[in-house]
Amino acid sequence: MRISALAMLLAIVACAGPSPRFDREARELGFVREDIGGAGFTHAVYRAPRTATESRLHVYLEGDGTPWINGRHAAVDPTPRSPVALRLMARDPRATLLLGRPCYHGRYADPGCGPSLWTDARYSEAVVASMAGALEAARPPGSRLTLIGHSGGGTLAMLLAERVAGVDAVVTIAGNLDLAAWTRRHDYQTLSASLDPSARAPLPLHVRQLHFAGERDREVPPQLLSAAVRRQPGARFEVRQQFDHACCWLRDWPALLALVAALPQSAPSRAPYLPPITRGEPYAPPL
């Protein structure tokens, strides 16, 4: 009886859960999905159905989605229900792809998958290593990579930049870059099995960094992000007025991409911490 109930639950999730909704929105935005093997896991990769000829590839990384239901029970399918990074990618004219995490996008029943990989081990060595392997397989040979991550995708962008050849720029949007401080602030369960960017050596200076924070973000407040960015010499930090964790990145993404394109092509050999810049007009929601 218990096995039958579990099978029924998995069938319901497979038909009506966040993974098929994510796939449907990706198709509506003009992207196609393929599944690519990493180091131990299979990953969903979304990209436009055109042959990219650019030497620069923008790699998008989604946030954590829904690891927990009501903060108490691990979700069956943690795939994001409101895919910020996917929607940002749809407004990017460059060659792009979105790299999915292990066990996300309908692959929660794959061998090796379990709630730990989207709860306390969501940024573990196993997750990062497999994503790095999948990215190497998915990228065009010789391409230069800009990693763009929203929320927990920013965490993964920092961790992937350490080990994927060709990464020379990292952009985070409301990125969670100090896991220990973040869990303390919200009184969340510690991510004991995860890698914490704030506890690792700064990225090499050749990896240019631009970190965006929302002035009204309560999930990853600018003050929390500022302390983490301060550990990264030469990183640019921008606080956007009236923005929060989700609003209004999509609206202003073309303008923010122009700031990404304006990053210097190389960092100085000794780069100081750059203080934050606050920009943006007060946001007025449409009537």
C-alpha positions as CSV (number, residue, x, y, z in Angstrom):
1,M,0.0,0.0,0.0
2,R,2.8,2.4,0.9
3,I,4.6,1.7,-2.4
4,S,1.4,2.3,-4.4
5,A,0.8,5.6,-2.6
6,L,4.4,6.7,-3.4
7,A,4.0,5.7,-7.0
8,M,0.7,7.6,-7.2
9,L,2.4,10.7,-5.7
10,L,5.3,10.5,-8.2
11,A,2.8,10.2,-11.1
12,I,0.9,13.3,-10.0
13,V,4.2,15.3,-9.7
14,A,5.3,14.1,-13.1
15,C,2.1,15.3,-14.7
16,A,1.3,18.5,-12.8
17,G,4.5,19.4,-10.9
18,P,6.9,22.3,-11.5
19,S,9.1,20.3,-13.9
20,P,6.5,20.1,-16.7
21,R,5.5,23.7,-16.1
22,F,9.2,24.8,-16.4
23,D,9.5,22.8,-19.7
24,R,6.3,24.3,-21.0
25,E,7.5,27.9,-20.3
26,A,10.9,27.1,-21.8
27,R,9.2,26.0,-25.0
28,E,6.9,29.0,-25.1
29,L,10.0,31.2,-24.8
30,G,11.6,29.5,-27.8
31,F,14.1,27.2,-26.0
32,V,14.7,23.5,-26.6
33,R,15.7,21.0,-23.9
34,E,18.4,18.3,-24.1
35,D,19.7,16.1,-21.3
36,I,23.4,15.9,-20.9
37,G,25.5,13.7,-18.7
38,G,27.7,15.3,-16.0
39,A,29.9,13.6,-13.4
40,G,27.4,11.1,-12.0
41,F,24.2,12.8,-12.9
42,T,22.2,13.8,-16.0
43,H,21.3,17.5,-16.4
44,A,18.7,19.4,-18.3
45,V,20.1,22.0,-20.6
46,Y,17.9,24.7,-22.3
47,R,19.0,26.8,-25.3
48,A,17.6,28.4,-28.4
49,P,17.4,26.1,-31.4
50,R,20.0,28.0,-33.4
51,T,23.6,27.3,-34.0
52,A,25.7,29.7,-31.9
53,T,28.6,31.1,-33.7
54,E,29.7,33.6,-31.0
55,S,32.9,32.9,-29.1
56,R,31.2,34.2,-25.9
57,L,28.5,32.0,-24.2
58,H,26.2,33.3,-21.4
59,V,25.4,30.4,-19.0
60,Y,22.4,30.9,-16.8
61,L,21.9,29.2,-13.4
62,E,18.5,29.1,-11.7
63,G,17.9,29.6,-8.0
64,D,17.2,26.8,-5.5
65,G,13.5,26.5,-6.4
66,T,11.5,24.8,-3.7
67,P,13.7,22.5,-1.6
68,W,11.2,22.5,1.2
69,I,7.4,22.4,1.5
70,N,6.2,24.8,4.3
71,G,9.8,24.7,5.7
72,R,9.2,21.2,7.1
73,H,9.1,18.5,4.4
74,A,11.6,18.1,1.6
75,A,9.9,18.6,-1.8
76,V,9.6,15.7,-4.2
77,D,10.5,18.0,-7.1
78,P,12.5,21.1,-6.2
79,T,12.4,22.6,-9.7
80,P,11.7,26.4,-9.6
81,R,8.1,27.4,-9.9
82,S,8.9,30.9,-10.9
83,P,12.0,30.6,-13.1
84,V,13.8,34.0,-12.9
85,A,17.0,33.0,-14.8
86,L,15.0,31.3,-17.6
87,R,13.1,34.6,-18.2
88,L,16.2,36.6,-18.0
89,M,17.8,34.4,-20.6
90,A,14.9,35.1,-23.0
91,R,15.9,38.8,-23.0
92,D,19.6,38.1,-23.7
93,P,20.5,38.5,-27.4
94,R,23.9,36.7,-27.0
95,A,24.5,32.9,-27.3
96,T,23.0,31.4,-24.2
97,L,22.1,28.2,-22.3
98,L,20.6,27.4,-19.0
99,L,22.2,24.6,-17.1
100,G,20.0,22.6,-14.7
101,R,21.1,21.0,-11.5
102,P,21.2,17.3,-10.7
103,C,17.8,15.8,-9.8
104,Y,15.9,18.9,-11.0
105,H,13.7,19.2,-14.1
106,G,11.9,15.9,-13.6
107,R,15.1,13.9,-12.8
108,Y,14.4,13.5,-9.0
109,A,14.1,9.7,-9.3
110,D,17.4,9.3,-11.1
111,P,20.0,7.0,-9.4
112,G,21.8,8.9,-6.7
113,C,19.1,11.5,-6.3
114,G,17.5,12.2,-2.9
115,P,16.3,15.2,-0.8
116,S,19.7,15.9,0.5
117,L,20.9,17.0,-3.0
118,W,18.3,19.9,-2.9
119,T,18.4,20.6,0.8
120,D,21.6,20.6,2.9
121,A,23.8,19.3,0.0
122,R,22.4,21.6,-2.7
123,Y,25.9,23.1,-3.3
124,S,27.9,20.0,-2.5
125,E,31.0,18.8,-4.2
126,A,28.9,16.1,-6.0
127,V,26.5,18.8,-7.4
128,V,29.2,21.2,-8.5
129,A,31.4,18.5,-10.0
130,S,28.6,17.1,-12.1
131,M,27.4,20.5,-13.2
132,A,31.0,21.3,-14.3
133,G,31.1,18.1,-16.3
134,A,27.8,18.8,-18.0
135,L,28.8,22.4,-18.8
136,E,32.0,21.2,-20.4
137,A,30.0,18.8,-22.6
138,A,27.4,21.4,-23.5
139,R,29.6,24.4,-24.4
140,P,30.9,25.1,-27.9
141,P,34.6,24.2,-28.1
142,G,36.9,27.1,-27.2
143,S,34.1,29.4,-26.0
144,R,34.6,32.0,-23.3
145,L,32.0,31.7,-20.5
146,T,30.1,34.3,-18.5
147,L,28.2,32.6,-15.6
148,I,25.0,34.3,-14.6
149,G,23.2,33.1,-11.5
150,H,20.1,34.2,-9.7
151,S,19.9,33.6,-5.9
152,G,21.3,30.1,-5.2
153,G,22.4,30.1,-8.9
154,G,24.8,32.8,-7.9
155,T,26.3,30.5,-5.3
156,L,26.8,27.9,-8.0
157,A,28.3,30.4,-10.4
158,M,31.0,31.3,-7.9
159,L,31.7,27.6,-7.2
160,L,31.8,26.6,-10.9
161,A,34.1,29.5,-11.8
162,E,36.8,27.8,-9.7
163,R,36.9,24.7,-11.9
164,V,35.5,25.3,-15.4
165,A,38.1,26.3,-18.0
166,G,37.2,29.4,-20.0
167,V,35.1,31.2,-17.3
168,D,36.3,34.8,-17.3
169,A,33.2,36.5,-15.9
170,V,30.7,35.9,-13.1
171,V,27.5,37.8,-12.7
172,T,25.2,37.2,-9.7
173,I,21.7,38.6,-9.1
174,A,20.6,38.6,-5.5
175,G,23.2,35.8,-5.0
176,N,23.6,33.9,-1.8
177,L,27.4,34.1,-1.4
178,D,27.8,33.6,2.3
179,L,25.8,30.5,3.3
180,A,26.8,30.6,7.0
181,A,25.7,34.2,7.4
182,W,22.5,33.6,5.4
183,T,21.4,30.6,7.5
184,R,22.2,32.4,10.7
185,R,20.2,35.5,9.6
186,H,17.1,33.5,8.8
187,D,17.5,30.8,11.4
188,Y,17.5,28.2,8.6
189,Q,19.0,24.7,8.9
190,T,22.7,24.9,8.2
191,L,23.8,23.6,4.8
192,S,26.3,21.3,6.4
193,A,27.0,19.3,3.2
194,S,27.4,22.3,0.9
195,L,30.4,24.3,-0.3
196,D,30.3,27.9,0.9
197,P,31.9,30.5,-1.5
198,S,32.7,32.8,1.5
199,A,34.8,30.1,3.0
200,R,36.9,29.6,-0.1
201,A,39.8,31.5,-1.7
202,P,38.8,34.5,-3.8
203,L,38.4,33.8,-7.5
204,P,41.4,34.6,-9.7
205,L,41.7,38.2,-10.8
206,H,41.2,37.2,-14.5
207,V,37.6,36.2,-13.6
208,R,35.7,39.5,-13.7
209,Q,32.9,39.9,-11.2
210,L,29.7,41.9,-11.2
211,H,27.3,41.3,-8.3
212,F,23.8,42.9,-8.2
213,A,21.7,43.3,-5.0
214,G,18.2,44.6,-4.5
215,E,17.7,47.4,-2.1
216,R,14.5,45.8,-0.7
217,D,15.7,42.2,-0.8
218,R,14.8,40.5,2.4
219,E,16.0,37.1,1.4
220,V,19.6,38.1,0.6
221,P,19.9,41.7,1.9
222,P,22.5,44.0,0.3
223,Q,24.4,44.1,3.6
224,L,24.8,40.4,3.6
225,L,26.0,40.4,0.0
226,S,28.3,43.3,0.5
227,A,30.3,41.5,3.1
228,A,30.7,38.5,0.8
229,V,31.7,40.7,-2.2
230,R,34.3,42.5,-0.1
231,R,36.3,39.3,0.0
232,Q,36.6,39.3,-3.8
233,P,39.2,41.9,-4.9
234,G,38.2,43.8,-8.0
235,A,34.6,42.7,-7.9
236,R,32.0,45.3,-8.9
237,F,28.9,45.6,-6.6
238,E,25.7,47.3,-7.6
239,V,22.6,47.9,-5.4
240,R,19.5,48.6,-7.4
241,Q,16.9,50.9,-5.8
242,Q,13.4,49.5,-5.3
243,F,14.4,46.0,-6.3
244,D,13.9,42.9,-4.2
245,H,14.7,39.3,-4.6
246,A,12.6,38.8,-7.7
247,C,11.5,42.3,-8.8
248,C,12.5,44.0,-11.1
249,W,15.4,42.2,-12.7
250,L,13.5,41.0,-15.7
251,R,12.2,44.5,-16.5
252,D,15.7,46.1,-16.5
253,W,17.7,43.1,-17.7
254,P,18.7,44.6,-21.1
255,A,20.2,47.6,-19.3
256,L,21.9,45.4,-16.8
257,L,23.4,43.3,-19.6
258,A,25.0,46.5,-20.9
259,L,26.8,46.8,-17.6
260,V,28.0,43.2,-18.0
261,A,29.2,43.9,-21.5
262,A,31.1,47.0,-20.2
263,L,33.2,45.0,-17.8
264,P,36.9,45.5,-18.6
265,Q,38.3,42.6,-20.6
266,S,41.1,42.0,-18.0
267,A,41.5,42.8,-14.4
268,P,44.6,44.6,-13.0
269,S,47.2,42.4,-11.4
270,R,46.4,43.9,-8.0
271,A,42.7,45.0,-7.7
272,P,41.2,46.6,-4.7
273,Y,37.7,46.0,-3.4
274,L,35.3,48.3,-5.2
275,P,32.6,49.9,-3.0
276,P,28.9,49.5,-4.0
277,I,27.2,51.7,-6.5
278,T,23.5,52.4,-5.9
279,R,21.5,53.0,-9.1
280,G,18.0,52.9,-10.5
281,E,14.9,55.0,-10.5
282,P,12.1,54.4,-8.0
283,Y,10.0,51.5,-9.4
284,A,6.4,52.2,-10.1
285,P,4.3,49.1,-10.8
286,P,2.1,49.3,-13.9
287,L,-1.5,50.3,-13.2
